[in-house]
Structure formats: structure tokens, C-alpha cells
Amino acid sequence: MPVELSTEEMWEAIEKNCCIPGYPTEYIMKRKHWPIYVEGHGIYLTDTEGRDYIDATSGFMCVTLGHGNKKVIEAIKEQLDKLQYVLPGRNAASIKLCQRVAEVTPGDLNHVLLGLCGSDANEEALSLARQYFKNRGKPNSIIVSQWHSYHGQTLDAASITGVSGAMKAIHGRDVASTNHGVYHIAAPYCYRCDYGLEYPSCGIQCAKALDVLAGNVGAENIAAFVGEPVLGSYGSVSPPPEYYPMIRQICDDHGFLLIMDEVMTGWGRTGEVFACNHWNVVPDIMTTAKGISSAYLPVSAVAFRDHVNDAFRGQAFPYGGHTHSSYPPGAAGALAAIDVLMEERLWENAAKVGAHLKDRLERIREESEIVGAVHGMGLHLGLEIVEDKARKKPGRRLAAAIVAKCEEKGVLTMREEPSLIPIVPPLIITAKEADRLCDVFSEAIKETEAAKRK
């Protein structure tokens, strides 16, 4: 039987034993501002005091199926009864998962490597891209990414991340600025356009920036462009519809690869099974994690196209593998999660309820003094909080206050840099539950505005 701790004992353990990423222990102990969750069911989490909260984070875009899905849990249990661990690639569940991912991903993304998380998936994608050209006797090694993007916390994944503040917090320095094999271009962030332009008269200058960069550094030196279909750690900012078709064409014109990081967007989050389907774009390499198993166990996958695989014929892939890569219970859980997603067509619910939710949020924005923009698509949404709408100055403290008030009222959310609040509930959320979520946000925003006026 597991050893149970009282709430007081948990706080004592946090103070003495737990190191929680992103927060000084002294800050946590002084505030004791967050609930400690002990149970989940559907879109709800329950804390040690028995109080329920709407999980508007999905464990940060992980728990796509909601908490407590019996089909996934039973699949994991069944696999644990059969086989717990074996060398990677030597168990039926992981082989079947590779096949299933290849079936569901678009185009000829027929070849799949399994891992544990989004960071290792992106590490592998970068290694694949660089080794692809090396195997063909070409010098391409530069990686191009977007400002405001997030790709993980391991070294290469961090180097292509464009949220410099996050990297300084994680590594104590701006990793991206010190990695000379990586360049960043402007993100498709229309609300704060780096060029000071307006869509659509801008001509999608942020996409054309890739073409300009290729001319300046030499396209023959670029291995790949890496893009997040939606800027996941920057408030769910989604691109104009022309952006990724233009990026795909530029990559093709210059002969380097397109990597799409679908770690957060994949498996139904944006209203399509994969976000790239919105624009009929097939990347050369796609990374995915989080929703692949609804985070019931750590699983990631890298899928790549036939022509990428052809460059490795007779050669090993540039991948050492982790101890738990191809972990049988994780693969079984992912297979069950994919089956639930496809059978229940949850991406359609994400599109339908997401549209309703976004419409409600837009109405809140219109009435609000501090909501500058509503970002995103499907159930990958976000609010941008500002000090005032005219100057668009980020309202960091206002956003933090809204997040705290939402939690007090039973909705779990978070603040991302600089003042963006992601709203990413599980894909099973109903319109009625979305309305409740919006009611809480509306109340929290109004109270924060009233306090600001005082």
C-alpha cells in the first residue's frame, strides 16, 4: 500500500526534500499558494482538501483525453502484466505504435523513432536533419528557428528555443545566443509584429525572412527550419494561414528540410489531428509527444518521410536511445490513447468547442481594458494581458493576478512570458464546461481591472 501524507506533511516534505523547477523553495513556503492535487477525473483535478478545479492547462497540453480515461489505464495495466521492460525495438507494443503513428501522420511520414518527451524528440529531429546532409556528402548543418518558440530543455532543444527569458531562467544564460549553429527569425506574431506591419498587407514578411536568411548565410549551409505550428509557450499564438505554405515552399526552393514541432499541437489540440493539416503542409520531419499518450506515461515520437529515411539506408540512425525509449507500457498506453482520439474524433470536439470558447473570450476582450488579444485555434487558445490596449505594454502583474484569482475560483491555469495566459483544457470539454471556464475568467479579469483602477 502507498504511504499517505497529510497536507501538512506534504508541505514539510516540499520544504525539506522537493526541488520544484522554476520556483525558489522559500517563495513556495512563504506563499503556499497552490493546491496539491491528489486525483483527476475528466477535465477536473481534486486537491488534498477535496476541492475540484477545472484543469485549463491539461497538465500543460498533455492530458488531451482528460484525467482517468479507463481505456488507457487498462491498456497500461494489461501490458504491465505481460511484459514490463526489454531492449528498445524488441517488444510488440512499441513496434505496433511505430506502425500506428505512421498510419495517422500525414503524407509519407512513414518512419518512426520512439522516445520519452518533447525535448528528446526535438534533439533527435535536429540530429536526423544534420546527419541527413552529412550522409549525402553535403555541409548543411545550420538550424533556423523562430523567436518566441519553445522546443525543450535539453541542450540542442534549448539552443533552438526562442523564448530567451525562459532559457535564462533554465540555464542561467541565453543558450540560443551562444549557439553559433542556430539562427532565429521573426515569429508569425501579428499582434506584436517585429516589422511593425499589419496583416494581410504585410505580405507575410515573417515567412519571407527565411528566404532572406538563406541568401545571407547560404542555403547550402542550412539543414532545416524548425517551426511550432502554434507558439505553445508564448500564449498559443497562431500564424496567418499563408505562413506555413510559404515556409514549405522556401524550404523546397532552397533544398533544406522542414521540421514541425507538434509536441504541443499534435493529437487533436488545434482542431485537426495534427496542426500541419490545417494548411495541407507535410513536413520532412515531425516531432510529437504529450498528447500521444495523453501523458499517462512518458512517450514521444519522431516521424520522418521516405526521402529522409533513404539517406540512412545501411546506416544507423543518430540516436543512442534512453533506457525507457520503446517502453512497453508507455507504447501500450499511447496505442490506447490514439484509439480513443480517433474513435471519438476528439479533434472535431476541439474545433467545435474551441470555436465557441474563442468567441466567448473575444467578447471578454471587447469589454475588457486589459485583454489585448485572444490567440490560437481549436483548444489551443490564449489571452494576452496588457497594461493598456493602446500601447500594448505587457501586463505581467495583471496576468499573474488573473491566474491567482482563477485558481481561487476553481480554474487551474498559468502565466507564460511575458503576460500571456494559455487556455488549453482537455479535448473532452463540453460547451457548458467551456462557459463555466469563461465565466470564471470574466470574473477574475473584472476584479483585476477594478483593483488596477484603485
N, C-alpha and C positions, 0 to 999 in steps of 0.2 A: 504494500500500500504506500502511496506517496505521502511524504511528510507535509502536513499543512501548517502554514504560518498565519498568525493573526496579522491584522493590518499593522499593528504597532511593531510586531517582529519583522515585518517586511521593510518598514522604514528604517529599522535598526540595521538590517542587512544591507540596505541601499547605502547607508552612511558608512558602514564598515567594510563592505565587500564588493559592491557593484560599481563599475565604471561605465557610465552611460554616455554614449557618443554624443558630442555636441553640447553637453551641459556640464558645468562645474558642479561637483558634488555639493559644495557649500550653497550654491544657488538653489539646488533641488531641496536641500534640507531646510533652508530658510523659508522657501515658499510652500513646499508640499502642495503644489498647485495642480498636480494631475492625479486623476483616479488611477488605481491599479486594477487592471481588468483580469477577471478570472474565468470568464465564459463568453461565448459568442453564439448567436443564433440569428440566421437570416442577415439583415442589414444592421443588427443591433449587437452591442457589446454590453456586458454586465460587469460592474465593478465590485470591490470587496464589500461594499455597503448594500449591494443588491439593486443598485440603480442602473437603469438601461440608458444607453446612448445610441443615437444613430451614428453609424460609422461612415462619415462623409469622406474618409480617406481611403477606404478599402485596404487598410494596412499600408497605405501609400501605393495605391493602384495594383495591389497584389491579389486581394481576395475577391476576384471577379464574380465568383459564384455565391458569394456571401459566406457567412460562418456556419459551420456544422452541416455541410452537404453530406448526406449519408452515403450516397453512391461512391463518392471519392474516398471517404473514410473507410468504407467496407473494402474497396479495392486495395487500399494500402494494407489493411489488416490481413486480407487474404494472401497478399504477396509475402508479408512477413511470416506467415505460417508456412509458406512453401520454400522460399529462398531469401536470405537476408542480404548476403553480400557475395560477390565474386569479382574477378578481374573485369575491367571495363570491356564492353562489347561481347561478353560471353554469357549473357543471360537473355532469355526470350523477351522479357518486358522491354528492355532498352532497345533491342532490335526492332520490335514492333512499334515502339514510339518513334524511332527514326523514320520508319515507313509511313506512319500516320502523319507526322509533321510534313513530309514530302507530299503527301496527298492533299493536305489542306492549304499549304502555302501556294501563292500564285505562280503561274508560268512554269519554268523548268528549274525551280529551286528544289532539285531532286536529291541533294546530298546533304547529310545532316551530321553534325558533331554535337554531342551532349556535354553539358557541364552543370554548374550549380547555381550561378547567379548572373545578373546582367553584366557585372564587371568582367567576369572571366569570358563571357560570350563576346564582349567587345574587344578584349585582349586577343582572343583567337581570330576575330574578324580582321584586325589590323595585321596580325602575323600572316594570315592567309593572303591578304592583298599584297603585301610586300614580297612574300615568297613566290606568289604567282608570277610576278615580273622577273624575279631572280631566276626562276626555273626556265623562263623564256629568254634568258640572257639579256635582260633589259635593266637599266639602272633605277627605274621608278621606285621611290621609297618615301616621298613626302606624303603626308596625310593632311587633308584640308577639312576643317570642321567649322561649326558656327559659333559665334559669340552667343552667350545665354543658354547654350546646350549643356546637358549633363549626361555623362556616359559611364560613370563609375568611380571607384576609389582606389583601384589598383593602379600601378604606375602608368602604363600606356593609356588606360581608360581615362585616368585623371589628366594626362597630358593633352588629350583632345577635348576635354571638358572646357566649356566657355564661360562658366559661372565662376569667375575668378575669385569672388568673395568666398564661395564655398570651398575652393581649393586652398585658399589661405587658411581657412578655419580647420580644414582636414590635415593639411601637410605643413602648415606654418610658413608657407611661401606660395607664390603663384607658379604652380608647376607648368602651366601652359606657356608662360613667358620664357621659361628656361629650357624648353624642349625645342631644339632647333630643327627637328624633323616634322614639325607641325605648324601649319598656318591656320588662322581663323579669318572668316569673312562675316559680314553683317548677317544677322538672322532675319528671317521674314517676320518682323515685329512691327506691324503697321502703326500701332498706337504710338510707338517711340521710334520712328524711322531714323536710322543712322544718317540718312541722306537728306532729311528734312523734307521729304516728298510726300505726296498724297496718292493713295491708291484710288483708281487704276491708272491715273495719268503718269505715275512713276515709271511705267514700263517694266516693273519688277526688277528694279536696279539691283536689289539684293541677290537675285539669281545671276544676273549678268556679271556680278562681281567675281564669280567663279571663273568665268571666261577671261576676265581681265587678269586675274591672278595667274591663270595658266600661261598667259602670254608673258607675264613678268618673270615667273620662276622657271618657265619651261615645262610644257605639258609632259615632255618625256621624263621629267623628274617626279611627277605626281603618280602615286599608286592608287589613291582613292579619295573621294569626297565622302564624308560621313555626315548624315543628317538625321535629326529627330523629326519624324513627321509632325509631331506637336511638341513644343518645348515643355517637357514634362516637369522639370524642376524650376520652371520660370512662369508658373501660373497658367499652364495649359494654353499658351499662345499658339494658334494655328495659322498656317500660311495661306496666302491667296491661292485660288485653285490653279493658277498658271505656274506656280513656283516649281513644283517637282517635275512636271513635264519638261520645263525649261532646263532644270538641273540634269535630268536624264539625257536630254539632247546634247548638252555641253560635254558631259562625260563621254558620250558616244563619239562626238566630233573630235575630241582630243585623245581618245583611246585609253582613258583610265577608268577605274571601277567606281560604282556607286554602292555604298554600304548604307542601308537604312536600319537605324536602331529602333526596333519595335519592342523593346523591353517593356515600356510602359503602355504603348499604344496597341500592341498586339492582343489577339484573342478577344475581340469584340468591343473594346473600350470606346472607340470613336464612332461606332455605328456601322462598321464593316468588320469582317473577321480580322483583317489587317488594314491599317490606315492607308497603305500604298494603293489599296483597291479603289479608294476614292478618286484617284487620278489615273487609274489604269497604268501605273508605273510598276515595273518589275525590277527590283534592284539586283545587282550581281551577287550581293551577299546580304542576308538579313539576320539580325540578332533578335532573340526573343527570350524572355524569362517570365518572372512574376505570374501573369495570368495563365501560363501554360499548365501549371498545376494548381492554380488558384492559391498558390503559396502554402498549400497544405504540407508539402515538403519542398526543399530547395531543388529546382530543376531549371536549366537553361538549354537553349539550342541555337546553333548557328546553321542556317540553311544557305546553300550556295548553288549557283547554276552550273549547267553541264560544261560550259566552256572554262569555268574556273576549275572544276574537277579535272578536266582534261590535262591541265598543266601539272597535275600531281600524279599522273599515271606512272606506276613503277617507283614512286617516291612516297615516303611517309609524310603525313600532314604535320605542320609545325606546331605540335601540341603535345605537351608532356602528360596532360591529364591530371586531375586531382584524385585523391583517394576515393571520393564518393561520386566521381563522374560515372554516369551509367548506373547509378544506384538503383537496384531493382524495385524497392518500394516506392521511390520517387517516380520512376518511369511508370509504374502501375497507376499511381495517383494521377500523373499527367494524362495518361490514356483515358482514365475515367473522366477527368475534368474536360478534356476535349470532347468526349462523347456527350457530356451534359450540355456543353456550349452549343454543339452542332444540332443535337436532337431538339433542344428547346429554343434554338435560334435566338440566343440571347443578345446578339448584336442588333437584332431588329428592335428588341425592347430598349436597348441603349439608344438607338436612333430616335425612337418614338418618345420615350420618357425624357431623353436628353433634350429634345426639341421643346417639350413642354417646360422643362426645368429652365432652359435658357431663356425662354420667353418670359417666365416669371422673374428671372434675375435681371433681364433687360428693363422690366417695369420698375424694379427696385432701383436700378441705376438712374433711370429717368427722374425719379423722385428724390434721389439722394444728392447730397452736397459733396460726398467723399468717395463715391464709387465712380471711378473714371472710365472703366471699360469692363465688359464681360467678354472673356476669351473662350475659345475652344469649340469642340464639336462632339456630338454624342454625349457620353457621360464622362468626358474629359474636359471639364469646364473650370473656369477660374475667375475670380474677381480681382481687379486691380484697384487698390485703395490709394487715394491721393489726398494731399492737404487741401487742394482746391483744383477744380476742373480746368481752370484757365491755364495755370502754369504746369499742371500735371506733376507737381512735386510729389515724390513718393511719400506716402503716409505710413511709415514704419510702425510708429507707436499706435496709430489708429488701427492698423491691421492687427497688431498684437492684442489690442483691447477687444476687437470684434471676435477674435479667436477665443479669448478667455470668456467672453460673455456667452458665446455659442456653447462652450463646454458647460457653463453653469446651467444653461437651459436644456442640456441633453443632446447636443450635437458635437461630435468629435471632429475637429478639423485642425489646420495648422497654418502657419505663415511661412511663405517662401521668400527668397530675396527678390527685390528689396521690400516690396509691400504687396505681394500677391498671395491670394488665398485660393488654393486648389479646392475644387468641389468635385470629388471623384468617387461617388458611392458605388457599392456593388451593382452589377448589371441586372440583378433581380429586383431592384427597387421599383415600386409601383408609382403611379401618378399621385395617388393620395399621400404616400410617404414623401414624395418629392415636394408636395405642397407643404407638408409639415416642416420639412427641412428649410424651405424658403421662408415660411412664417418665422422661424427662429432667426434666420439670417436678417430678415427685415427688422425684427425687434432689436437685435444686437446692434445693427447699423444705426437705427434711430437713437438708441441710448448713447452710443458713442458720439454721434453728432451733437446730441444735447449736452454731453459733458464737454465737448470741444468748444461749444459756444460760451460756456461758463468760464 
